[in-house]
């Protein structure tokens, strides 16, 4: 989150991607930093997925991620 904040402060669009397990942690850290970066959460867990499943997950998230990075 610190990295995204730094990028945004320099005018570089950024966002983070994490599994849904980390939604509350991301909200808490964003509140502590006073920063609400763009985020995309994928279904948890991801560690047990094979390469093809990860590829499909990334492909399904691509359009939303791209749209959020280029927004504004």
Backbone as XML, in Angstrom:
<?xml version="1.0"?>
<chain id="A" units="angstrom">
  <residue number="1" name="UNK">
    <atom name="N" x="0.818" y="-1.180" z="0.000"/>
    <atom name="CA" x="0.000" y="0.000" z="0.000"/>
    <atom name="C" x="0.874" y="1.261" z="0.000"/>
  </residue>
  <residue number="2" name="UNK">
    <atom name="N" x="1.989" y="1.214" z="0.692"/>
    <atom name="CA" x="2.906" y="2.353" z="0.691"/>
    <atom name="C" x="3.422" y="2.616" z="-0.723"/>
  </residue>
  <residue number="3" name="UNK">
    <atom name="N" x="3.706" y="1.548" z="-1.459"/>
    <atom name="CA" x="4.202" y="1.709" z="-2.829"/>
    <atom name="C" x="3.156" y="2.366" z="-3.716"/>
  </residue>
  <residue number="4" name="UNK">
    <atom name="N" x="1.918" y="1.936" z="-3.592"/>
    <atom name="CA" x="0.849" y="2.516" z="-4.402"/>
    <atom name="C" x="0.663" y="3.985" z="-4.048"/>
  </residue>
  <residue number="5" name="UNK">
    <atom name="N" x="0.718" y="4.316" z="-2.776"/>
    <atom name="CA" x="0.603" y="5.702" z="-2.337"/>
    <atom name="C" x="1.723" y="6.544" z="-2.932"/>
  </residue>
  <residue number="6" name="UNK">
    <atom name="N" x="2.935" y="6.012" z="-2.922"/>
    <atom name="CA" x="4.073" y="6.731" z="-3.491"/>
    <atom name="C" x="3.888" y="6.945" z="-4.989"/>
  </residue>
  <residue number="7" name="UNK">
    <atom name="N" x="3.480" y="5.902" z="-5.697"/>
    <atom name="CA" x="3.245" y="6.038" z="-7.139"/>
    <atom name="C" x="2.191" y="7.100" z="-7.421"/>
  </residue>
  <residue number="8" name="UNK">
    <atom name="N" x="1.077" y="7.017" z="-6.730"/>
    <atom name="CA" x="-0.008" y="7.972" z="-6.935"/>
    <atom name="C" x="0.449" y="9.407" z="-6.644"/>
  </residue>
  <residue number="9" name="UNK">
    <atom name="N" x="1.263" y="9.591" z="-5.602"/>
    <atom name="CA" x="1.727" y="10.934" z="-5.260"/>
    <atom name="C" x="2.634" y="11.513" z="-6.343"/>
  </residue>
  <residue number="10" name="UNK">
    <atom name="N" x="3.222" y="10.639" z="-7.164"/>
    <atom name="CA" x="4.076" y="11.087" z="-8.263"/>
    <atom name="C" x="3.347" y="11.095" z="-9.605"/>
  </residue>
  <residue number="11" name="UNK">
    <atom name="N" x="2.021" y="10.881" z="-9.559"/>
    <atom name="CA" x="1.229" y="10.931" z="-10.772"/>
    <atom name="C" x="1.235" y="9.656" z="-11.593"/>
  </residue>
  <residue number="12" name="UNK">
    <atom name="N" x="1.732" y="8.568" z="-11.010"/>
    <atom name="CA" x="1.763" y="7.285" z="-11.709"/>
    <atom name="C" x="0.569" y="6.466" z="-11.227"/>
  </residue>
  <residue number="13" name="UNK">
    <atom name="N" x="-0.329" y="6.094" z="-12.139"/>
    <atom name="CA" x="-1.484" y="5.313" z="-11.702"/>
    <atom name="C" x="-1.056" y="3.962" z="-11.149"/>
  </residue>
  <residue number="14" name="UNK">
    <atom name="N" x="-1.713" y="3.544" z="-10.113"/>
    <atom name="CA" x="-1.384" y="2.256" z="-9.521"/>
    <atom name="C" x="-2.572" y="1.664" z="-8.804"/>
  </residue>
  <residue number="15" name="UNK">
    <atom name="N" x="-2.490" y="0.398" z="-8.560"/>
    <atom name="CA" x="-3.495" y="-0.309" z="-7.791"/>
    <atom name="C" x="-2.879" y="-1.597" z="-7.301"/>
  </residue>
  <residue number="16" name="UNK">
    <atom name="N" x="-3.569" y="-2.279" z="-6.415"/>
    <atom name="CA" x="-3.044" y="-3.562" z="-5.980"/>
    <atom name="C" x="-4.075" y="-4.651" z="-6.185"/>
  </residue>
  <residue number="17" name="UNK">
    <atom name="N" x="-3.564" y="-5.859" z="-6.269"/>
    <atom name="CA" x="-4.394" y="-7.034" z="-6.467"/>
    <atom name="C" x="-4.058" y="-8.003" z="-5.344"/>
  </residue>
  <residue number="18" name="UNK">
    <atom name="N" x="-5.076" y="-8.498" z="-4.696"/>
    <atom name="CA" x="-4.881" y="-9.446" z="-3.595"/>
    <atom name="C" x="-6.053" y="-10.405" z="-3.568"/>
  </residue>
  <residue number="19" name="UNK">
    <atom name="N" x="-5.916" y="-11.460" z="-2.803"/>
    <atom name="CA" x="-7.043" y="-12.380" z="-2.679"/>
    <atom name="C" x="-8.039" y="-11.820" z="-1.660"/>
  </residue>
  <residue number="20" name="UNK">
    <atom name="N" x="-9.252" y="-12.297" z="-1.766"/>
    <atom name="CA" x="-10.347" y="-11.789" z="-0.936"/>
    <atom name="C" x="-10.100" y="-11.956" z="0.565"/>
  </residue>
  <residue number="21" name="UNK">
    <atom name="N" x="-9.191" y="-12.808" z="0.927"/>
    <atom name="CA" x="-8.831" y="-12.999" z="2.335"/>
    <atom name="C" x="-8.286" y="-11.712" z="2.957"/>
  </residue>
  <residue number="22" name="UNK">
    <atom name="N" x="-7.774" y="-10.803" z="2.118"/>
    <atom name="CA" x="-7.084" y="-9.615" z="2.615"/>
    <atom name="C" x="-7.897" y="-8.327" z="2.492"/>
  </residue>
  <residue number="23" name="UNK">
    <atom name="N" x="-9.193" y="-8.439" z="2.259"/>
    <atom name="CA" x="-10.029" y="-7.239" z="2.133"/>
    <atom name="C" x="-9.995" y="-6.403" z="3.413"/>
  </residue>
  <residue number="24" name="UNK">
    <atom name="N" x="-10.258" y="-7.025" z="4.545"/>
    <atom name="CA" x="-10.284" y="-6.272" z="5.811"/>
    <atom name="C" x="-8.921" y="-5.677" z="6.144"/>
  </residue>
  <residue number="25" name="UNK">
    <atom name="N" x="-7.848" y="-6.426" z="5.903"/>
    <atom name="CA" x="-6.502" y="-5.916" z="6.175"/>
    <atom name="C" x="-6.191" y="-4.717" z="5.290"/>
  </residue>
  <residue number="26" name="UNK">
    <atom name="N" x="-6.600" y="-4.780" z="4.033"/>
    <atom name="CA" x="-6.363" y="-3.658" z="3.120"/>
    <atom name="C" x="-7.142" y="-2.421" z="3.565"/>
  </residue>
  <residue number="27" name="UNK">
    <atom name="N" x="-8.374" y="-2.618" z="3.976"/>
    <atom name="CA" x="-9.178" y="-1.495" z="4.464"/>
    <atom name="C" x="-8.552" y="-0.878" z="5.706"/>
  </residue>
  <residue number="28" name="UNK">
    <atom name="N" x="-8.078" y="-1.714" z="6.629"/>
    <atom name="CA" x="-7.466" y="-1.208" z="7.864"/>
    <atom name="C" x="-6.190" y="-0.437" z="7.555"/>
  </residue>
  <residue number="29" name="UNK">
    <atom name="N" x="-5.366" y="-0.966" z="6.668"/>
    <atom name="CA" x="-4.121" y="-0.266" z="6.347"/>
    <atom name="C" x="-4.410" y="1.031" z="5.596"/>
  </residue>
  <residue number="30" name="UNK">
    <atom name="N" x="-5.381" y="0.999" z="4.700"/>
    <atom name="CA" x="-5.758" y="2.223" z="3.988"/>
    <atom name="C" x="-6.250" y="3.289" z="4.938"/>
  </residue>
  <residue number="31" name="UNK">
    <atom name="N" x="-7.054" y="2.892" z="5.914"/>
    <atom name="CA" x="-7.542" y="3.844" z="6.915"/>
    <atom name="C" x="-6.381" y="4.416" z="7.711"/>
  </residue>
  <residue number="32" name="UNK">
    <atom name="N" x="-5.459" y="3.561" z="8.120"/>
    <atom name="CA" x="-4.304" y="4.021" z="8.898"/>
    <atom name="C" x="-3.447" y="4.996" z="8.110"/>
  </residue>
  <residue number="33" name="UNK">
    <atom name="N" x="-3.357" y="4.792" z="6.807"/>
    <atom name="CA" x="-2.545" y="5.663" z="5.959"/>
    <atom name="C" x="-3.321" y="6.861" z="5.423"/>
  </residue>
  <residue number="34" name="UNK">
    <atom name="N" x="-4.649" y="6.856" z="5.607"/>
    <atom name="CA" x="-5.463" y="7.923" z="5.044"/>
    <atom name="C" x="-5.474" y="7.871" z="3.530"/>
  </residue>
  <residue number="35" name="UNK">
    <atom name="N" x="-5.462" y="6.684" z="2.987"/>
    <atom name="CA" x="-5.335" y="6.493" z="1.546"/>
    <atom name="C" x="-6.208" y="5.316" z="1.134"/>
  </residue>
  <residue number="36" name="UNK">
    <atom name="N" x="-6.950" y="5.486" z="0.064"/>
    <atom name="CA" x="-7.814" y="4.405" z="-0.427"/>
    <atom name="C" x="-7.474" y="4.111" z="-1.884"/>
  </residue>
  <residue number="37" name="UNK">
    <atom name="N" x="-6.461" y="3.296" z="-2.106"/>
    <atom name="CA" x="-6.053" y="3.022" z="-3.483"/>
    <atom name="C" x="-7.053" y="2.134" z="-4.206"/>
  </residue>
  <residue number="38" name="UNK">
    <atom name="N" x="-6.977" y="2.153" z="-5.507"/>
    <atom name="CA" x="-7.769" y="1.215" z="-6.299"/>
    <atom name="C" x="-7.262" y="-0.186" z="-5.979"/>
  </residue>
  <residue number="39" name="UNK">
    <atom name="N" x="-8.191" y="-1.118" z="-5.894"/>
    <atom name="CA" x="-7.831" y="-2.492" z="-5.561"/>
    <atom name="C" x="-8.732" y="-3.457" z="-6.310"/>
  </residue>
  <residue number="40" name="UNK">
    <atom name="N" x="-8.215" y="-4.631" z="-6.539"/>
    <atom name="CA" x="-9.020" y="-5.715" z="-7.105"/>
    <atom name="C" x="-8.725" y="-6.953" z="-6.271"/>
  </residue>
  <residue number="41" name="UNK">
    <atom name="N" x="-9.792" y="-7.594" z="-5.819"/>
    <atom name="CA" x="-9.638" y="-8.792" z="-5.012"/>
    <atom name="C" x="-10.130" y="-9.999" z="-5.803"/>
  </residue>
  <residue number="42" name="UNK">
    <atom name="N" x="-9.290" y="-11.012" z="-5.859"/>
    <atom name="CA" x="-9.631" y="-12.251" z="-6.542"/>
    <atom name="C" x="-10.056" y="-13.276" z="-5.495"/>
  </residue>
  <residue number="43" name="UNK">
    <atom name="N" x="-10.790" y="-14.294" z="-5.920"/>
    <atom name="CA" x="-11.227" y="-15.309" z="-4.959"/>
    <atom name="C" x="-10.055" y="-16.002" z="-4.259"/>
  </residue>
  <residue number="44" name="UNK">
    <atom name="N" x="-10.244" y="-16.242" z="-2.991"/>
    <atom name="CA" x="-9.241" y="-16.922" z="-2.163"/>
    <atom name="C" x="-9.636" y="-18.383" z="-2.044"/>
  </residue>
  <residue number="45" name="UNK">
    <atom name="N" x="-8.744" y="-19.305" z="-1.957"/>
    <atom name="CA" x="-7.285" y="-19.169" z="-1.978"/>
    <atom name="C" x="-6.741" y="-19.219" z="-3.402"/>
  </residue>
  <residue number="46" name="UNK">
    <atom name="N" x="-5.508" y="-18.776" z="-3.555"/>
    <atom name="CA" x="-4.871" y="-18.866" z="-4.862"/>
    <atom name="C" x="-3.681" y="-19.822" z="-4.856"/>
  </residue>
  <residue number="47" name="UNK">
    <atom name="N" x="-3.128" y="-20.098" z="-3.696"/>
    <atom name="CA" x="-1.902" y="-20.902" z="-3.629"/>
    <atom name="C" x="-2.067" y="-22.333" z="-4.126"/>
  </residue>
  <residue number="48" name="UNK">
    <atom name="N" x="-3.287" y="-22.865" z="-4.098"/>
    <atom name="CA" x="-3.509" y="-24.238" z="-4.535"/>
    <atom name="C" x="-3.916" y="-24.344" z="-6.000"/>
  </residue>
  <residue number="49" name="UNK">
    <atom name="N" x="-3.983" y="-23.227" z="-6.680"/>
    <atom name="CA" x="-4.412" y="-23.239" z="-8.077"/>
    <atom name="C" x="-3.253" y="-23.626" z="-8.990"/>
  </residue>
  <residue number="50" name="UNK">
    <atom name="N" x="-3.592" y="-24.308" z="-10.068"/>
    <atom name="CA" x="-2.554" y="-24.655" z="-11.044"/>
    <atom name="C" x="-2.351" y="-23.483" z="-12.008"/>
  </residue>
  <residue number="51" name="UNK">
    <atom name="N" x="-1.370" y="-23.600" z="-12.873"/>
    <atom name="CA" x="-1.035" y="-22.498" z="-13.784"/>
    <atom name="C" x="-2.217" y="-22.071" z="-14.645"/>
  </residue>
  <residue number="52" name="UNK">
    <atom name="N" x="-2.967" y="-23.024" z="-15.159"/>
    <atom name="CA" x="-4.101" y="-22.691" z="-15.997"/>
    <atom name="C" x="-5.180" y="-21.947" z="-15.215"/>
  </residue>
  <residue number="53" name="UNK">
    <atom name="N" x="-5.445" y="-22.374" z="-13.988"/>
    <atom name="CA" x="-6.441" y="-21.697" z="-13.147"/>
    <atom name="C" x="-6.017" y="-20.258" z="-12.843"/>
  </residue>
  <residue number="54" name="UNK">
    <atom name="N" x="-4.739" y="-20.063" z="-12.584"/>
    <atom name="CA" x="-4.225" y="-18.704" z="-12.334"/>
    <atom name="C" x="-4.365" y="-17.855" z="-13.583"/>
  </residue>
  <residue number="55" name="UNK">
    <atom name="N" x="-4.049" y="-18.427" z="-14.727"/>
    <atom name="CA" x="-4.183" y="-17.713" z="-15.995"/>
    <atom name="C" x="-5.639" y="-17.294" z="-16.223"/>
  </residue>
  <residue number="56" name="UNK">
    <atom name="N" x="-6.575" y="-18.198" z="-15.986"/>
    <atom name="CA" x="-7.997" y="-17.874" z="-16.143"/>
    <atom name="C" x="-8.437" y="-16.791" z="-15.162"/>
  </residue>
  <residue number="57" name="UNK">
    <atom name="N" x="-7.944" y="-16.851" z="-13.951"/>
    <atom name="CA" x="-8.255" y="-15.842" z="-12.942"/>
    <atom name="C" x="-7.735" y="-14.471" z="-13.385"/>
  </residue>
  <residue number="58" name="UNK">
    <atom name="N" x="-6.510" y="-14.440" z="-13.880"/>
    <atom name="CA" x="-5.924" y="-13.184" z="-14.364"/>
    <atom name="C" x="-6.688" y="-12.660" z="-15.572"/>
  </residue>
  <residue number="59" name="UNK">
    <atom name="N" x="-7.009" y="-13.534" z="-16.486"/>
    <atom name="CA" x="-7.757" y="-13.120" z="-17.671"/>
    <atom name="C" x="-9.120" y="-12.544" z="-17.295"/>
  </residue>
  <residue number="60" name="UNK">
    <atom name="N" x="-9.774" y="-13.134" z="-16.321"/>
    <atom name="CA" x="-11.101" y="-12.654" z="-15.931"/>
    <atom name="C" x="-11.035" y="-11.298" z="-15.222"/>
  </residue>
  <residue number="61" name="UNK">
    <atom name="N" x="-9.902" y="-10.971" z="-14.640"/>
    <atom name="CA" x="-9.746" y="-9.711" z="-13.911"/>
    <atom name="C" x="-9.152" y="-8.595" z="-14.775"/>
  </residue>
  <residue number="62" name="UNK">
    <atom name="N" x="-8.581" y="-8.946" z="-15.899"/>
    <atom name="CA" x="-7.791" y="-8.013" z="-16.714"/>
    <atom name="C" x="-8.540" y="-6.729" z="-17.071"/>
  </residue>
  <residue number="63" name="UNK">
    <atom name="N" x="-9.732" y="-6.851" z="-17.632"/>
    <atom name="CA" x="-10.467" y="-5.662" z="-18.089"/>
    <atom name="C" x="-10.753" y="-4.689" z="-16.946"/>
  </residue>
  <residue number="64" name="UNK">
    <atom name="N" x="-11.179" y="-5.209" z="-15.799"/>
    <atom name="CA" x="-11.465" y="-4.330" z="-14.662"/>
    <atom name="C" x="-10.191" y="-3.654" z="-14.166"/>
  </residue>
  <residue number="65" name="UNK">
    <atom name="N" x="-9.128" y="-4.397" z="-14.088"/>
    <atom name="CA" x="-7.858" y="-3.837" z="-13.617"/>
    <atom name="C" x="-7.391" y="-2.734" z="-14.558"/>
  </residue>
  <residue number="66" name="UNK">
    <atom name="N" x="-7.398" y="-3.005" z="-15.844"/>
    <atom name="CA" x="-6.981" y="-2.014" z="-16.827"/>
    <atom name="C" x="-7.852" y="-0.761" z="-16.741"/>
  </residue>
  <residue number="67" name="UNK">
    <atom name="N" x="-9.152" y="-0.950" z="-16.645"/>
    <atom name="CA" x="-10.076" y="0.184" z="-16.558"/>
    <atom name="C" x="-9.803" y="1.038" z="-15.330"/>
  </residue>
  <residue number="68" name="UNK">
    <atom name="N" x="-9.493" y="0.412" z="-14.219"/>
    <atom name="CA" x="-9.257" y="1.176" z="-12.979"/>
    <atom name="C" x="-7.931" y="1.910" z="-13.025"/>
  </residue>
  <residue number="69" name="UNK">
    <atom name="N" x="-6.951" y="1.356" z="-13.713"/>
    <atom name="CA" x="-5.653" y="2.021" z="-13.803"/>
    <atom name="C" x="-5.738" y="3.246" z="-14.700"/>
  </residue>
  <residue number="70" name="UNK">
    <atom name="N" x="-6.476" y="3.157" z="-15.791"/>
    <atom name="CA" x="-6.529" y="4.265" z="-16.733"/>
    <atom name="C" x="-7.643" y="5.265" z="-16.427"/>
  </residue>
  <residue number="71" name="UNK">
    <atom name="N" x="-8.494" y="4.970" z="-15.419"/>
    <atom name="CA" x="-9.568" y="5.891" z="-15.036"/>
    <atom name="C" x="-8.973" y="7.165" z="-14.456"/>
  </residue>
  <residue number="72" name="UNK">
    <atom name="N" x="-9.670" y="8.215" z="-14.612"/>
    <atom name="CA" x="-9.284" y="9.545" z="-14.118"/>
    <atom name="C" x="-8.326" y="10.119" z="-15.061"/>
  </residue>
</chain>
